[in-house]
Amino acid sequence: MPIKREAAKFKSCRRWAAAFLNMTYSCQCLCDLILVRVLWLVIKHKGAVTLLLEHEDKMKLLIDEEYPLAAKYDPEWIFENKMGCQCLWLAESLARIMTLKPGMRVLDMGCGKALTSIFLAKEFGVTVFANDLWINPDENWERIRQAGMENLVFPIRAEAHALPYAKNFFDAIISINSFQFFGTADTYLADEMAHLLRADGEFGLVTWGPEKEFDGKVPDSMEQNWWPDFYYFHSLGWWRWHFEKTRLFEVVAGDDMDGDGVRITRQWAKVMDKHDELHNNQIMRWSRMVARRNAAQADDFRS
C-alpha cells in the first residue's frame, strides 16, 4: 500500500508538472501572439506611427539658425497656420534688405493668416495693414489679439483690384508668396498699387520660381507635378523687369535669399512630405527683391 500511495503521488505530481509546463508554454505562446499582433498593428498603421515621429522632426526643421528672429516663434503655431511656405523665414530674409522702422505704415499684401504681419509688427514696431481676400479677417483678428499685436496689426479683407487705401498712404508694401496670384498683369502696378506707396517708399517682394524663365514648357522631370497655372511662377529677372518697365519703380536689391533659396525650398518640402522633382532640384527657388517708388505719380508718364 505505501508503494501504491507513493506511486499515486508521483503520477499526481507529474500531472501537475505537465500542467505547469503546458501553462508556461501557453503563456509564452500568448506573449508571442501578442507581440506578433502588436508588430502587425505597427506595420499596418506604420503611417500614423511614422507621422508622429516625423511631426517632431518637422517641428525641428521649422526652427533654422539662419533665421534667428523666426526661430523665436512656436513651430506648432507656424505649422498650424501654414499656407504654402515657412513665411517667417521669407519675411525675415526680406526685412534684411528693407528699411523698416517703428511707426511706419506697411501694407502686407496677400498676408494669408497674418503671420508675417504679426512678425513684422513684433520685430520692427511697424504698423501693418494685413490685407487678404481669402482669409476671414475675424480669424486673423483673433490670431493678432492672441499675439498681443492688436495695436499694431489691422486685418482687412479687400480684393487686389479694389484696395480701399489713400494715395501715398504707405511707407512700405510687402508681398510674400502672393503677388503672383494677382499682380502679373502688365498694368497692375501702375493701375492698382504704385499710387498707394509714398515717394521713395519700398516695395518688398518674395516669390518662388525658376532661376530663369523657361524656354517653352517646363523641363520633363518637373512636368508631372506642374499645373498649367503654375506659369505664374516667374524668375527674379522677370519680376525685376515687371517693376522697372512701369518707370514707377527702381529695383535696388534682389537675389535668391542670399543664396539660400534652393535650400529652404528643399527644407520646406521635407516638412510637407513633398519628395517630387518639382521641389527638389537646382531650378526652383525662393527669391527676394526690393523696388523703390520714384517721385512720379502713377499716371505722370501717360499724360
VOKOLLO-521631 format. One record per residue: y, z, x of N, C-alpha, C in turn; residue in one letter. Coordinates in steps of 0.1 Angstrom, whole numbers, padded with zeros to 4 digits, always signed. Last residue first. Example, Ala and Ser with C-alpha at 12.3 -4.5 7.8 and 13.67 -1.06 7.14 Angstrom:
2
-0022+0071+0128-0011+0071+0137+0000+0079+0129s
-0057+0078+0132-0045+0078+0123-0033+0078+0132a
***
This chain:
303
+1112-0694+0006+1124-0696-0001+1132-0708+0005s
+1090-0686+0019+1087-0697+0009+1101-0700+0002r
+1095-0665+0036+1091-0678+0042+1090-0689+0032f
+1100-0644+0017+1111-0650+0025+1107-0664+0031d
+1082-0630+0002+1085-0644-0002+1095-0650+0006d
+1079-0605+0014+1067-0613+0012+1070-0628+0009a
+1104-0600+0039+1098-0597+0026+1087-0608+0024q
+1102-0592+0074+1105-0601+0063+1098-0596+0050a
+1094-0576+0095+1105-0572+0087+1108-0581+0075a
+1057-0573+0096+1070-0577+0101+1082-0574+0092n
+1033-0549+0100+1041-0557+0090+1054-0560+0096r
+1006-0552+0122+1019-0546+0119+1027-0555+0110r
+0971-0545+0120+0982-0555+0119+0995-0548+0115a
+0942-0537+0136+0955-0532+0131+0965-0543+0131v
+0907-0535+0132+0919-0543+0135+0931-0536+0129m
+0872-0533+0140+0884-0527+0135+0896-0536+0140r
+0838-0540+0131+0850-0543+0139+0862-0536+0132s
+0803-0538+0134+0815-0533+0128+0826-0537+0137w
+0780-0567+0134+0787-0555+0139+0798-0551+0131r
+0755-0591+0141+0763-0584+0131+0768-0571+0137m
+0743-0598+0166+0752-0607+0159+0761-0599+0150i
+0721-0587+0177+0733-0586+0185+0744-0595+0179q
+0703-0567+0152+0705-0579+0161+0717-0577+0169n
+0695-0555+0126+0690-0551+0139+0691-0564+0148n
+0701-0563+0101+0708-0551+0106+0704-0547+0120h
+0686-0586+0097+0700-0586+0094+0707-0575+0100l
+0659-0580+0102+0667-0586+0112+0682-0587+0110e
+0651-0547+0089+0651-0561+0089+0660-0567+0100d
+0650-0520+0084+0644-0525+0097+0644-0540+0098h
+0665-0495+0069+0666-0510+0070+0662-0515+0084k
+0668-0468+0063+0655-0474+0063+0655-0490+0063d
+0693-0457+0066+0690-0464+0053+0676-0471+0053m
+0692-0448+0092+0694-0438+0081+0690-0444+0068v
+0689-0472+0105+0678-0462+0106+0680-0452+0094k
+0714-0483+0100+0702-0490+0095+0690-0480+0095a
+0731-0467+0115+0731-0466+0101+0719-0472+0094w
+0723-0477+0140+0721-0463+0137+0721-0461+0122q
+0731-0504+0139+0717-0501+0140+0714-0486+0137r
+0759-0500+0138+0752-0508+0127+0737-0504+0127t
+0763-0486+0161+0764-0479+0149+0759-0487+0137i
+0759-0508+0179+0751-0496+0180+0751-0488+0167r
+0778-0527+0173+0764-0530+0171+0756-0517+0170v
+0802-0514+0179+0800-0519+0166+0785-0523+0163g
+0812-0504+0202+0802-0496+0195+0798-0502+0182d
+0834-0515+0215+0821-0518+0220+0809-0511+0213g
+0855-0506+0199+0855-0503+0213+0841-0505+0219d
+0849-0520+0175+0848-0505+0176+0847-0500+0190m
+0854-0546+0185+0842-0542+0178+0840-0527+0180d
+0890-0549+0179+0878-0550+0187+0866-0546+0179d
+0926-0549+0180+0913-0553+0173+0902-0554+0183g
+0961-0549+0175+0949-0543+0181+0937-0548+0173a
+0981-0563+0163+0984-0556+0175+0972-0550+0182v
+0990-0590+0145+0979-0582+0148+0981-0576+0162v
+1017-0591+0123+1013-0594+0137+1001-0585+0140e
+1024-0606+0092+1018-0596+0100+1016-0601+0114f
+1034-0627+0079+1039-0614+0074+1034-0603+0083l
+1023-0651+0083+1036-0649+0090+1042-0635+0086r
+0998-0657+0075+1008-0654+0065+1022-0653+0070t
+0983-0659+0097+0987-0672+0092+0997-0669+0080k
+0975-0633+0103+0986-0639+0111+0991-0652+0104e
+0953-0627+0086+0966-0619+0085+0977-0627+0092f
+0934-0647+0093+0937-0644+0079+0950-0637+0077h
+0932-0643+0120+0939-0655+0115+0943-0653+0101w
+0917-0619+0119+0930-0620+0127+0938-0632+0122r
+0894-0626+0105+0904-0617+0099+0917-0617+0106w
+0882-0643+0124+0886-0648+0111+0896-0639+0105w
+0877-0625+0145+0886-0637+0147+0891-0642+0134g
+0858-0609+0134+0871-0603+0137+0881-0614+0139l
+0840-0627+0108+0842-0622+0121+0856-0616+0123s
+0831-0617+0074+0836-0626+0084+0838-0619+0098h
+0814-0618+0045+0814-0610+0058+0819-0619+0069f
+0812-0636+0025+0825-0629+0026+0825-0620+0038y
+0786-0644+0025+0795-0652+0033+0810-0646+0033y
+0771-0630+0007+0774-0623+0020+0783-0632+0029f
+0764-0645-0015+0778-0639-0015+0781-0632-0002d
+0737-0651-0009+0747-0661-0009+0762-0656-0008p
+0722-0626+0013+0725-0631-0001+0736-0641+0000w
+0699-0625+0036+0713-0628+0035+0715-0634+0021w
+0673-0621+0044+0680-0609+0039+0695-0612+0036n
+0665-0646+0053+0657-0640+0043+0665-0628+0036q
+0682-0652+0075+0684-0659+0062+0677-0652+0050e
+0679-0643+0100+0686-0635+0091+0686-0640+0077m
+0666-0663+0114+0660-0650+0114+0667-0640+0104s
+0682-0686+0111+0670-0685+0103+0664-0671+0103d
+0717-0678+0109+0705-0680+0116+0693-0678+0108p
+0736-0691+0080+0732-0681+0090+0720-0684+0098v
+0750-0725+0080+0744-0713+0074+0740-0703+0085k
+0779-0734+0099+0770-0737+0088+0763-0724+0083g
+0783-0715+0123+0784-0729+0122+0774-0734+0112d
+0798-0684+0116+0786-0692+0117+0790-0707+0116f
+0822-0667+0137+0818-0674+0124+0806-0683+0127e
+0811-0640+0157+0819-0651+0155+0814-0659+0142k
+0797-0616+0151+0806-0616+0162+0816-0628+0162e
+0798-0610+0115+0792-0616+0127+0802-0615+0139p
+0806-0577+0100+0805-0592+0100+0799-0597+0113g
+0825-0553+0084+0813-0556+0090+0811-0571+0089w
+0858-0539+0090+0849-0548+0083+0836-0549+0091t
+0887-0522+0087+0874-0521+0093+0865-0529+0084v
+0922-0521+0093+0911-0528+0086+0898-0525+0094l
+0955-0511+0087+0942-0509+0094+0930-0514+0086g
+0987-0519+0089+0976-0522+0081+0963-0521+0089f
+1017-0502+0094+1005-0507+0099+0994-0509+0088e
+1052-0511+0092+1041-0503+0088+1028-0510+0093g
+1073-0528+0097+1067-0521+0109+1056-0511+0105d
+1085-0523+0064+1086-0530+0077+1081-0521+0089a
+1059-0509+0042+1073-0510+0048+1073-0518+0060r
+1039-0525+0018+1040-0518+0031+1054-0520+0037l
+1039-0540-0004+1037-0526-0006+1039-0518+0007l
+1039-0567+0004+1052-0561-0001+1051-0545-0003h
+1013-0573+0010+1023-0571+0020+1035-0564+0016a
+0997-0576-0015+0996-0565-0006+1008-0563+0004m
+0998-0599-0031+0994-0586-0037+0995-0574-0028e
+1007-0623-0018+1010-0620-0032+1008-0606-0037d
+0999-0621+0009+1013-0624+0005+1016-0620-0009a
+0971-0616+0006+0980-0607+0014+0995-0609+0010l
+0961-0638-0010+0961-0624-0014+0971-0615-0007y
+0960-0665-0004+0973-0660-0009+0973-0645-0012t
+0934-0669+0005+0945-0672+0014+0958-0666+0009d
+0911-0643-0003+0918-0655-0007+0930-0657+0002a
+0900-0619+0005+0897-0630+0013+0905-0643+0009t
+0899-0594-0008+0911-0598-0001+0910-0611+0007g
+0877-0583-0021+0888-0587-0029+0899-0594-0022f
+0857-0577-0003+0853-0578-0018+0865-0584-0026f
+0867-0572+0021+0860-0585+0019+0857-0587+0005q
+0877-0546+0020+0886-0557+0019+0880-0570+0016f
+0857-0527+0026+0860-0530+0012+0869-0543+0010s
+0855-0512+0050+0843-0518+0043+0846-0521+0029n
+0886-0498+0045+0873-0496+0053+0861-0501+0045i
+0919-0501+0049+0908-0506+0040+0895-0506+0049s
+0951-0487+0048+0938-0489+0054+0928-0494+0044i
+0985-0488+0054+0975-0491+0045+0962-0492+0053i
+1015-0468+0058+1003-0474+0063+0994-0477+0052a
+1037-0462+0043+1039-0462+0057+1027-0469+0064d
+1045-0477+0011+1035-0471+0020+1039-0472+0035f
+1065-0489-0003+1062-0475-0006+1054-0469+0005f
+1075-0515-0005+1078-0508+0007+1074-0493+0006n
+1075-0515-0040+1077-0522-0028+1081-0513-0017k
+1053-0492-0058+1066-0498-0055+1066-0506-0042a
+1021-0499-0074+1029-0492-0064+1042-0499-0061y
+0997-0506-0088+1009-0500-0095+1019-0493-0086p
+0981-0538-0085+0984-0525-0079+0997-0519-0084l
+0964-0559-0093+0974-0553-0102+0977-0539-0098a
+0944-0568-0078+0954-0577-0081+0965-0572-0091h
+0926-0547-0076+0933-0551-0064+0944-0561-0066a
+0930-0522-0101+0924-0534-0097+0933-0540-0085e
+0928-0487-0099+0936-0499-0100+0929-0511-0094a
+0928-0453-0101+0920-0465-0104+0929-0476-0107r
+0934-0428-0076+0940-0439-0085+0929-0449-0088i
+0937-0395-0065+0929-0406-0068+0935-0416-0079p
+0954-0383-0038+0956-0386-0052+0947-0398-0056f
+0957-0357-0014+0950-0369-0018+0950-0371-0033v
+0972-0334-0010+0975-0345-0002+0967-0358-0006l
+0965-0313-0027+0979-0315-0025+0983-0327-0016n
+0937-0313-0027+0944-0317-0039+0959-0319-0037e
+0919-0306-0008+0929-0316-0004+0937-0321-0016m
+0895-0291-0009+0908-0284-0007+0920-0294-0004g
+0872-0302-0016+0875-0303-0002+0888-0296+0001a
+0873-0300-0043+0863-0292-0036+0866-0292-0021q
+0893-0319-0048+0895-0305-0051+0885-0296-0043r
+0879-0342-0042+0891-0339-0035+0894-0324-0036i
+0858-0342-0061+0855-0341-0046+0867-0337-0038r
+0874-0344-0084+0866-0332-0082+0862-0331-0067e
+0885-0369-0080+0894-0357-0080+0886-0345-0078w
+0863-0386-0082+0870-0385-0069+0878-0372-0069n
+0858-0382-0110+0848-0378-0100+0854-0376-0086e
+0882-0393-0120+0879-0379-0123+0868-0374-0113d
+0881-0420-0112+0890-0411-0105+0888-0396-0108p
+0850-0436-0107+0858-0429-0117+0868-0419-0109n
+0849-0465-0088+0845-0451-0089+0855-0444-0098i
+0859-0491-0088+0845-0489-0093+0842-0474-0095w
+0885-0492-0078+0882-0497-0091+0869-0493-0097l
+0906-0470-0060+0893-0477-0061+0892-0482-0076d
+0927-0453-0037+0926-0464-0047+0912-0470-0048n
+0942-0426-0030+0928-0431-0029+0925-0441-0040a
+0968-0421-0011+0965-0426-0024+0952-0433-0024f
+0975-0393+0010+0967-0405+0007+0966-0408-0007v
+0995-0381+0035+0993-0381+0020+0986-0394+0016t
+0982-0367+0065+0989-0377+0058+0986-0376+0043v
+0969-0350+0083+0980-0345+0075+0988-0355+0067g
+0947-0356+0098+0960-0361+0103+0972-0357+0094f
+0925-0345+0087+0926-0346+0102+0940-0350+0106e
+0928-0344+0059+0924-0332+0067+0928-0333+0081k
+0934-0371+0053+0943-0361+0049+0941-0348+0058a
+0912-0385+0063+0925-0388+0069+0935-0376+0065l
+0891-0373+0046+0891-0372+0061+0905-0374+0067f
+0899-0381+0021+0898-0367+0024+0899-0365+0039i
+0896-0409+0024+0909-0403+0021+0909-0388+0024s
+0869-0411+0030+0878-0415+0040+0892-0409+0037t
+0859-0403+0005+0855-0395+0017+0865-0398+0028l
+0861-0416-0019+0873-0409-0014+0870-0401-0001a
+0842-0433-0028+0841-0419-0033+0851-0410-0026k
+0863-0461-0024+0849-0456-0028+0850-0442-0033g
+0887-0471-0016+0883-0459-0010+0869-0454-0014c
+0903-0495-0017+0888-0495-0019+0882-0483-0012g
+0927-0483+0005+0924-0494-0005+0909-0496-0005m
+0947-0459+0008+0933-0461+0011+0927-0471+0001d
+0979-0458+0018+0971-0463+0008+0957-0466+0013l
+0999-0431+0028+0989-0440+0032+0981-0445+0019v
+1028-0417+0039+1021-0421+0027+1012-0432+0031r
+1032-0390+0063+1031-0404+0060+1024-0407+0047m
+1028-0363+0067+1039-0367+0058+1039-0382+0055g
+1016-0365+0101+1018-0357+0088+1030-0362+0080p
+1007-0399+0111+1015-0386+0113+1016-0379+0100k
+0992-0424+0129+0991-0416+0116+0997-0402+0119l
+0988-0454+0142+0998-0442+0143+0998-0435+0129t
+0956-0465+0154+0967-0465+0145+0977-0453+0148m
+0934-0462+0169+0943-0473+0173+0954-0475+0163i
+0920-0441+0158+0923-0441+0172+0933-0452+0177r
+0914-0448+0132+0926-0439+0134+0930-0439+0149a
+0890-0462+0136+0903-0469+0132+0915-0461+0135l
+0873-0441+0141+0875-0452+0151+0888-0459+0148s
+0874-0427+0117+0878-0420+0130+0881-0431+0141e
+0864-0445+0099+0878-0440+0098+0883-0434+0111a
+0838-0449+0109+0847-0460+0108+0861-0456+0107l
+0827-0423+0106+0827-0429+0119+0838-0440+0119w
+0830-0422+0078+0838-0413+0086+0838-0418+0101l
+0811-0439+0066+0825-0443+0066+0834-0434+0075c
+0784-0452+0072+0789-0439+0076+0804-0440+0077q
+0779-0473+0043+0782-0471+0057+0784-0456+0059c
+0773-0476+0016+0771-0487+0024+0774-0485+0039g
+0783-0450+0006+0785-0463-0001+0785-0474+0009m
+0773-0416+0001+0774-0428+0009+0776-0441+0000k
+0772-0390-0007+0783-0399-0012+0784-0412-0005n
+0750-0379+0006+0751-0379-0009+0761-0388-0015e
+0759-0381+0032+0747-0389+0027+0747-0390+0012f
+0780-0363+0033+0782-0377+0037+0771-0386+0031i
+0767-0340+0027+0778-0345+0018+0781-0359+0021w
+0749-0338+0048+0744-0339+0034+0754-0344+0025e
+0766-0334+0070+0759-0347+0068+0753-0349+0055p
+0798-0320+0068+0784-0318+0064+0777-0332+0062d
+0819-0327+0096+0816-0327+0082+0801-0327+0079y
+0823-0329+0123+0826-0316+0117+0822-0315+0102k
+0820-0355+0131+0808-0346+0132+0811-0332+0126a
+0844-0367+0128+0834-0369+0118+0823-0359+0118a
+0854-0359+0153+0860-0354+0141+0851-0356+0129l
+0836-0371+0172+0837-0356+0171+0844-0351+0158p
+0819-0395+0178+0828-0393+0167+0830-0378+0164y
+0800-0394+0197+0810-0403+0199+0822-0402+0189e
+0780-0377+0186+0790-0371+0196+0801-0381+0199e
+0773-0378+0153+0773-0386+0165+0784-0380+0174d
+0754-0372+0126+0763-0365+0135+0762-0371+0149i
+0735-0388+0115+0748-0389+0109+0758-0381+0117l
+0711-0380+0127+0717-0393+0131+0731-0394+0126l
+0705-0357+0113+0709-0356+0127+0716-0369+0132k
+0698-0368+0089+0710-0359+0089+0715-0358+0104m
+0675-0381+0097+0686-0389+0092+0699-0380+0093k
+0658-0360+0101+0662-0368+0113+0674-0376+0109d
+0655-0351+0075+0661-0342+0085+0666-0350+0097e
+0643-0373+0065+0656-0369+0060+0663-0360+0070h
+0618-0374+0077+0628-0384+0080+0642-0380+0076e
+0605-0353+0064+0608-0352+0078+0619-0362+0082l
+0606-0364+0038+0611-0351+0040+0615-0349+0055l
+0592-0388+0042+0606-0388+0037+0613-0375+0040l
+0567-0379+0048+0575-0386+0058+0589-0385+0055t
+0559-0370+0022+0559-0361+0034+0568-0367+0045v
+0562-0394+0008+0570-0383+0004+0571-0373+0016a
+0543-0411+0021+0557-0415+0020+0566-0403+0017g
+0519-0398+0017+0525-0398+0031+0540-0402+0030k
+0502-0393-0003+0517-0390-0005+0524-0390+0008h
+0477-0399+0008+0482-0405-0005+0497-0404-0006k
+0477-0382+0030+0477-0396+0032+0482-0403+0019i
+0477-0357+0016+0488-0360+0026+0489-0375+0028v
+0454-0360+0001+0467-0359-0006+0479-0362+0004l
+0436-0360+0022+0437-0372+0013+0450-0372+0006w
+0439-0335+0032+0442-0347+0041+0444-0359+0032l
+0431-0320+0010+0444-0319+0015+0448-0331+0023v
+0404-0328+0009+0413-0331-0002+0427-0330+0002r
+0394-0319+0033+0394-0333+0031+0404-0337+0019v
+0398-0291+0028+0405-0298+0039+0406-0313+0037l
+0380-0288+0007+0394-0285+0005+0403-0292+0016i
+0356-0294+0020+0361-0303+0009+0376-0301+0006l
+0356-0274+0039+0356-0288+0043+0361-0297+0032d
+0353-0252+0021+0365-0253+0030+0367-0268+0035c
+0329-0258+0010+0340-0258+0002+0353-0259+0010l
+0313-0256+0033+0314-0269+0026+0326-0270+0017c
+0316-0229+0037+0320-0239+0047+0322-0253+0041q
+0304-0219+0014+0319-0217+0017+0324-0227+0027c
+0278-0228+0018+0286-0233+0007+0301-0231+0008s
+0272-0213+0040+0272-0228+0041+0280-0234+0030y
+0273-0188+0029+0281-0191+0040+0283-0206+0042t
+0252-0191+0010+0266-0188+0005+0276-0192+0016m
+0231-0195+0027+0234-0205+0017+0249-0204+0012n
+0231-0170+0039+0233-0182+0047+0237-0194+0038l
+0225-0154+0018+0238-0152+0025+0241-0165+0033f
+0200-0163+0010+0211-0164+0001+0225-0163+0008a
+0186-0156+0033+0187-0170+0029+0199-0173+0020a
+0189-0129+0031+0194-0136+0043+0196-0150+0040a
+0175-0124+0007+0189-0121+0008+0196-0128+0020w
+0150-0133+0015+0157-0140+0004+0172-0137+0004r
+0145-0115+0035+0146-0129+0038+0153-0137+0028r
+0144-0091+0020+0155-0093+0030+0156-0107+0034c
+0121-0097+0005+0133-0095-0002+0145-0097+0008s
+0102-0098+0025+0105-0110+0017+0118-0109+0010k
+0103-0072+0034+0107-0082+0043+0110-0095+0035f
+0095-0058+0011+0108-0056+0016+0113-0067+0025k
+0068-0067+0011+0077-0070-0001+0092-0068+0004a
+0059-0055+0034+0059-0070+0033+0069-0074+0022a
+0061-0029+0027+0069-0034+0038+0070-0049+0038e
+0042-0028+0006+0056-0025+0004+0066-0030+0015r
+0019-0034+0020+0024-0043+0010+0039-0041+0007k
+0017-0012+0037+0019-0026+0043+0025-0035+0033i
+0013+0008+0019+0026+0008+0027+0028-0006+0033p
-0012+0000+0008+0000+0000+0000+0013+0000+0008m
***
